[in-house]
Amino acid sequence: MTKHLDIRVYQTLFTEDRFAALFRTVDRLHDIVCEGKLAQVTTLSAEEVIGWLQDIGYTIQETIRELQAKESKHESLHT
């Protein structure tokens, strides 16, 4: 039952609206950095923000690679 519950929780997390909100958050962070106002919106140092963004970027890239590999494998099975 726990696994079933986790799936339903994940289904609410990975929606188009949630991805759009994530994009808007990162886009707004970009605007704030460009305006030189990072210190006004977070207690994290620029180096800490950079570290988080690098970790997030790496995870995104790895997820894209996995999805593309699975898609490629799926397509080759059906051709």
DSSP file (Angstrom, degrees, kcal/mol; ACC not computed):
  #  RESIDUE AA STRUCTURE BP1 BP2  ACC     N-H-->O    O-->H-N    N-H-->O    O-->H-N    TCO  KAPPA ALPHA  PHI   PSI    X-CA   Y-CA   Z-CA
    1    1 A M     >        0   0    0      0, 0.0     4,-2.3     0, 0.0     5,-0.2   0.000 360.0 360.0 360.0 -36.4    0.0    0.0    0.0
    2    2 A T  H  >  +     0   0    0      1,-0.2     4,-2.5     2,-0.2     5,-0.2   0.920 360.0  50.8 -61.6 -43.4    2.8    2.4    0.7
    3    3 A K  H  > S+     0   0    0      1,-0.2     4,-2.0     2,-0.2    -1,-0.2   0.907 109.5  51.0 -61.9 -40.9    4.2    2.0   -2.8
    4    4 A H  H  > S+     0   0    0      1,-0.2     4,-1.8     2,-0.2    -1,-0.2   0.906 110.1  49.9 -61.8 -41.9    0.8    2.7   -4.3
    5    5 A L  H  X S+     0   0    0     -4,-2.3     4,-2.3     1,-0.2    -2,-0.2   0.907 107.7  53.8 -63.7 -42.4    0.5    5.9   -2.1
    6    6 A D  H  X S+     0   0    0     -4,-2.5     4,-2.8     1,-0.2    -1,-0.2   0.902 105.7  53.4 -59.7 -41.5    4.0    7.0   -3.3
    7    7 A I  H  X S+     0   0    0     -4,-2.0     4,-2.4     1,-0.2    -1,-0.2   0.922 109.2  48.3 -60.4 -44.4    2.9    6.7   -6.9
    8    8 A R  H  X S+     0   0    0     -4,-1.8     4,-1.0     2,-0.2    -1,-0.2   0.887 111.3  50.5 -65.1 -37.8   -0.2    8.9   -6.3
    9    9 A V  H >X S+     0   0    0     -4,-2.3     4,-0.9     1,-0.2     3,-0.7   0.938 111.6  47.9 -63.6 -46.0    2.0   11.5   -4.6
   10   10 A Y  H >X S+     0   0    0     -4,-2.8     4,-2.2     1,-0.2     3,-0.7   0.870 104.1  60.9 -62.9 -36.4    4.5   11.5   -7.5
   11   11 A Q  H 3< S+     0   0    0     -4,-2.4    -1,-0.2     1,-0.3    -2,-0.2   0.801 105.3  48.5 -62.3 -27.8    1.6   11.8  -10.0
   12   12 A T  H << S+     0   0    0     -4,-1.0     3,-0.3    -3,-0.7    -1,-0.3   0.700 112.1  50.4 -82.4 -19.4    0.7   15.1   -8.3
   13   13 A L  H << S+     0   0    0     -4,-0.9     2,-1.1    -3,-0.7    -2,-0.2   0.847 102.9  57.2 -84.1 -36.3    4.3   16.3   -8.4
   14   14 A F  S  < S+     0   0    0     -4,-2.2     2,-0.3     4,-0.1    -1,-0.2  -0.504  76.9 125.1-104.3  66.7    5.1   15.7  -12.1
   15   15 A T  S  > S-     0   0    0     -2,-1.1     4,-2.4    -3,-0.3     5,-0.2  -0.739  73.7-107.4-115.4 165.5    2.5   17.6  -13.9
   16   16 A E  H  > S+     0   0    0     -2,-0.3     4,-2.5     1,-0.2     5,-0.2   0.898 120.6  53.2 -58.9 -40.6    2.8   20.3  -16.6
   17   17 A D  H  > S+     0   0    0      2,-0.2     4,-2.2     1,-0.2    -1,-0.2   0.901 109.0  48.5 -62.3 -40.9    1.8   23.0  -14.0
   18   18 A R  H  > S+     0   0    0      2,-0.2     4,-2.2     1,-0.2    -1,-0.2   0.902 111.8  48.5 -68.4 -40.0    4.5   21.9  -11.6
   19   19 A F  H  X S+     0   0    0     -4,-2.4     4,-2.5     2,-0.2    -2,-0.2   0.904 111.4  51.0 -65.0 -39.1    7.2   21.9  -14.3
   20   20 A A  H  X S+     0   0    0     -4,-2.5     4,-2.6    -5,-0.2    -2,-0.2   0.900 109.8  49.9 -63.2 -40.6    6.0   25.3  -15.3
   21   21 A A  H  X S+     0   0    0     -4,-2.2     4,-2.2     2,-0.2    -1,-0.2   0.894 109.9  50.8 -65.2 -39.7    6.2   26.6  -11.7
   22   22 A L  H  X S+     0   0    0     -4,-2.2     4,-2.2     2,-0.2     5,-0.2   0.932 111.0  48.8 -62.3 -45.5    9.7   25.2  -11.4
   23   23 A F  H  X S+     0   0    0     -4,-2.5     4,-2.9     1,-0.2     5,-0.2   0.934 110.3  50.5 -59.8 -46.5   10.7   26.9  -14.6
   24   24 A R  H  X S+     0   0    0     -4,-2.6     4,-2.5     1,-0.2    -1,-0.2   0.879 109.1  52.8 -60.2 -37.9    9.2   30.2  -13.4
   25   25 A T  H  X S+     0   0    0     -4,-2.2     4,-2.1     2,-0.2    -1,-0.2   0.940 113.3  41.7 -63.2 -47.7   11.1   29.9  -10.1
   26   26 A V  H  X S+     0   0    0     -4,-2.2     4,-2.3     2,-0.2    -2,-0.2   0.895 114.2  52.6 -68.5 -39.2   14.5   29.4  -11.8
   27   27 A D  H  X S+     0   0    0     -4,-2.9     4,-2.1    -5,-0.2    -2,-0.2   0.901 109.7  49.0 -62.1 -40.9   13.7   32.1  -14.4
   28   28 A R  H  X S+     0   0    0     -4,-2.5     4,-2.6    -5,-0.2    -2,-0.2   0.896 108.1  53.9 -66.4 -39.3   12.9   34.5  -11.6
   29   29 A L  H  X S+     0   0    0     -4,-2.1     4,-2.7     1,-0.2     5,-0.2   0.921 107.0  52.3 -58.7 -42.9   16.1   33.6   -9.8
   30   30 A H  H  X S+     0   0    0     -4,-2.3     4,-2.6     1,-0.2    -2,-0.2   0.929 109.4  48.8 -58.3 -45.8   17.9   34.5  -13.1
   31   31 A D  H  X S+     0   0    0     -4,-2.1     4,-1.9     1,-0.2    -2,-0.2   0.922 111.1  50.2 -59.5 -44.6   16.2   37.9  -13.1
   32   32 A I  H  <>S+     0   0    0     -4,-2.6     5,-2.6     2,-0.2     4,-0.4   0.906 111.2  48.1 -62.3 -42.9   17.1   38.5   -9.5
   33   33 A V  H ><5S+     0   0    0     -4,-2.7     3,-1.5     1,-0.2    -1,-0.2   0.924 110.4  51.6 -63.8 -43.9   20.8   37.6  -10.1
   34   34 A C  H 3<5S+     0   0    0     -4,-2.6    -1,-0.2     1,-0.3    -2,-0.2   0.846 109.1  51.3 -61.3 -32.8   20.8   39.9  -13.2
   35   35 A E  T 3<5S-     0   0    0     -4,-1.9    -1,-0.3    -5,-0.2    -2,-0.2   0.498 114.0-120.4 -81.7  -4.2   19.4   42.7  -11.1
   36   36 A G  T < 5S+     0   0    0     -3,-1.5    -3,-0.2    -4,-0.4     3,-0.2   0.807  79.5 119.4  71.1  30.0   22.2   42.1   -8.5
   37   37 A K    >>< +     0   0    0     -5,-2.6     3,-1.2    -6,-0.1     4,-0.7   0.153  23.7 115.3-114.4  18.3   19.6   41.4   -5.8
   38   38 A L  H >> S+     0   0    0     -6,-0.3     3,-1.5     1,-0.3     4,-1.2   0.909  76.1  55.3 -56.4 -44.8   20.5   37.9   -4.7
   39   39 A A  H 34 S+     0   0    0      1,-0.3    -1,-0.3     2,-0.2    -2,-0.1   0.732 103.1  58.2 -62.8 -21.2   21.5   38.9   -1.2
   40   40 A Q  H <4 S+     0   0    0     -3,-1.2    -1,-0.3     1,-0.2    -2,-0.2   0.691 112.2  37.7 -80.7 -18.6   18.1   40.5   -0.7
   41   41 A V  H << S+     0   0    0     -3,-1.5     2,-0.3    -4,-0.7    -2,-0.2   0.510 118.6  32.2-114.1  -5.5   16.2   37.3   -1.4
   42   42 A T     <  -     0   0    0     -4,-1.2    -1,-0.2     2,-0.1     0, 0.0  -0.997  54.4-143.5-149.9 152.3   18.2   34.6    0.2
   43   43 A T  S    S+     0   0    0     -2,-0.3     2,-0.2    -3,-0.1    -4,-0.1   0.490  76.5 103.2 -89.4  -4.7   20.6   34.0    3.1
   44   44 A L  S    S-     0   0    0     -6,-0.1    -2,-0.1     1,-0.1    -3,-0.1  -0.496  76.2-118.3 -75.7 146.7   22.6   31.6    1.0
   45   45 A S     >  -     0   0    0     -2,-0.2     4,-2.3     1,-0.1     5,-0.2  -0.368  27.3-107.4 -75.5 164.1   25.9   32.9   -0.4
   46   46 A A  H  > S+     0   0    0      1,-0.2     4,-2.7     2,-0.2     5,-0.2   0.891 122.7  54.6 -58.5 -39.1   26.4   33.1   -4.2
   47   47 A E  H  > S+     0   0    0      1,-0.2     4,-2.3     2,-0.2    -1,-0.2   0.882 107.7  49.2 -63.4 -38.4   28.7   30.1   -4.0
   48   48 A E  H  > S+     0   0    0      2,-0.2     4,-2.5     1,-0.2    -1,-0.2   0.906 111.6  48.6 -67.1 -41.2   26.0   28.1   -2.2
   49   49 A V  H  X S+     0   0    0     -4,-2.3     4,-2.9     2,-0.2     5,-0.2   0.924 111.0  50.9 -63.8 -43.7   23.4   29.0   -4.9
   50   50 A I  H  X S+     0   0    0     -4,-2.7     4,-2.7     2,-0.2    -2,-0.2   0.924 109.6  50.9 -58.8 -44.9   25.9   28.1   -7.6
   51   51 A G  H  X S+     0   0    0     -4,-2.3     4,-2.4     2,-0.2    -2,-0.2   0.923 111.5  47.2 -59.5 -45.6   26.5   24.7   -5.9
   52   52 A W  H  X S+     0   0    0     -4,-2.5     4,-2.8     1,-0.2     5,-0.2   0.933 112.8  48.8 -61.8 -45.7   22.8   24.0   -5.7
   53   53 A L  H  X S+     0   0    0     -4,-2.9     4,-3.0     1,-0.2    -2,-0.2   0.883 110.6  50.9 -63.8 -38.0   22.3   25.1   -9.3
   54   54 A Q  H  X S+     0   0    0     -4,-2.7     4,-2.5    -5,-0.2    -1,-0.2   0.925 112.2  46.7 -64.3 -43.5   25.1   22.9  -10.4
   55   55 A D  H  X S+     0   0    0     -4,-2.4     4,-2.2     2,-0.2    -2,-0.2   0.917 115.1  46.5 -63.1 -43.3   23.7   19.9   -8.6
   56   56 A I  H  X S+     0   0    0     -4,-2.8     4,-2.5     2,-0.2    -2,-0.2   0.931 112.9  49.8 -64.4 -45.8   20.2   20.5  -10.0
   57   57 A G  H  X S+     0   0    0     -4,-3.0     4,-2.6    -5,-0.2    -2,-0.2   0.901 110.5  49.9 -60.2 -42.5   21.6   21.0  -13.5
   58   58 A Y  H  X S+     0   0    0     -4,-2.5     4,-2.5     2,-0.2    -1,-0.2   0.928 111.6  48.2 -62.0 -45.3   23.6   17.7  -13.2
   59   59 A T  H  X S+     0   0    0     -4,-2.2     4,-2.2     2,-0.2    -2,-0.2   0.889 111.4  50.6 -64.2 -39.5   20.5   15.8  -12.1
   60   60 A I  H  X S+     0   0    0     -4,-2.5     4,-2.5     2,-0.2    -2,-0.2   0.944 110.8  48.6 -62.1 -48.2   18.4   17.3  -14.9
   61   61 A Q  H  X S+     0   0    0     -4,-2.6     4,-2.4     1,-0.2    -2,-0.2   0.904 112.0  48.8 -60.3 -42.3   21.0   16.4  -17.5
   62   62 A E  H  X S+     0   0    0     -4,-2.5     4,-2.3     2,-0.2    -1,-0.2   0.889 110.8  50.8 -65.3 -38.7   21.2   12.8  -16.1
   63   63 A T  H  X S+     0   0    0     -4,-2.2     4,-2.6     2,-0.2    -2,-0.2   0.911 109.8  50.1 -65.3 -42.1   17.4   12.5  -16.1
   64   64 A I  H  X S+     0   0    0     -4,-2.5     4,-2.8     2,-0.2     5,-0.2   0.932 110.4  50.3 -61.0 -45.8   17.3   13.7  -19.7
   65   65 A R  H  X S+     0   0    0     -4,-2.4     4,-2.5     1,-0.2    -2,-0.2   0.913 111.3  48.5 -59.1 -43.6   20.0   11.1  -20.7
   66   66 A E  H  X S+     0   0    0     -4,-2.3     4,-2.6     2,-0.2    -1,-0.2   0.927 112.6  47.9 -63.2 -45.1   18.0    8.3  -19.0
   67   67 A L  H  X S+     0   0    0     -4,-2.6     4,-2.5     1,-0.2    -2,-0.2   0.917 113.3  47.5 -62.2 -43.7   14.8    9.4  -20.7
   68   68 A Q  H  X S+     0   0    0     -4,-2.8     4,-2.7     2,-0.2    -1,-0.2   0.896 112.0  50.0 -65.6 -39.6   16.4    9.6  -24.1
   69   69 A A  H  X S+     0   0    0     -4,-2.5     4,-2.4    -5,-0.2    -2,-0.2   0.918 113.2  46.1 -64.7 -43.0   18.1    6.2  -23.7
   70   70 A K  H  X S+     0   0    0     -4,-2.6     4,-2.6     2,-0.2    -2,-0.2   0.896 113.7  49.0 -66.0 -40.1   14.8    4.6  -22.6
   71   71 A E  H  X S+     0   0    0     -4,-2.5     4,-2.7     2,-0.2    -2,-0.2   0.915 112.1  48.5 -64.5 -43.6   13.0    6.3  -25.5
   72   72 A S  H  X S+     0   0    0     -4,-2.7     4,-2.1     2,-0.2    -2,-0.2   0.910 113.2  47.1 -63.2 -42.8   15.7    5.1  -28.0
   73   73 A K  H  X S+     0   0    0     -4,-2.4     4,-1.4     2,-0.2    -2,-0.2   0.903 112.3  50.5 -64.0 -42.5   15.5    1.6  -26.6
   74   74 A H  H  X S+     0   0    0     -4,-2.6     4,-0.9     1,-0.2    -2,-0.2   0.907 110.8  49.0 -62.4 -43.5   11.7    1.6  -26.8
   75   75 A E  H >< S+     0   0    0     -4,-2.7     3,-0.6     1,-0.2    -1,-0.2   0.891 108.5  52.7 -65.5 -39.4   11.8    2.8  -30.4
   76   76 A S  H >< S+     0   0    0     -4,-2.1     3,-0.7     1,-0.2    -1,-0.2   0.791 105.7  55.1 -69.4 -25.9   14.3    0.1  -31.4
   77   77 A L  H 3< S+     0   0    0     -4,-1.4    -1,-0.2     1,-0.2    -2,-0.2   0.754 110.1  46.9 -74.1 -24.2   12.0   -2.6  -29.9
   78   78 A H  T <<        0   0    0     -4,-0.9    -1,-0.2    -3,-0.6    -2,-0.2   0.226 360.0 360.0-105.1  14.0    9.1   -1.4  -32.1
   79   79 A T    <         0   0    0     -3,-0.7    -1,-0.2    -4,-0.1    -2,-0.1   0.402 360.0 360.0-116.9 360.0   10.9   -1.1  -35.4
